[in-house]
């Protein structure tokens, strides 16, 4: 039985296995995995979180999403909700000012 991992090493192990699950034909060296594959996994996770955040902000009405045939979806602030957006940006998750 391998030694149990905790903390950051466990997080890295999960990133590695998620990468290989999404790319079952991939194969690489330690150096290649550390340099490129983990970066790819972090970017993938960042894109997923960013998409969820954008969808949330659009649903709140703070951002507007416009679809373009050439550029995909373009996001911009709804200027009529400027003050609400400022309040959202300056409060923590509990609703109080930082």
ABEGO torsion letter per residue (X at the ends): XBBBBBEAAAAAAAAAAAAAAABAABBBBAAAAAAAAAAAAAAAAAAAAAAAAAAAAAAAGABBBBBBAAAEBBBBBBAAAAAAAAAAAABBAAGBBX
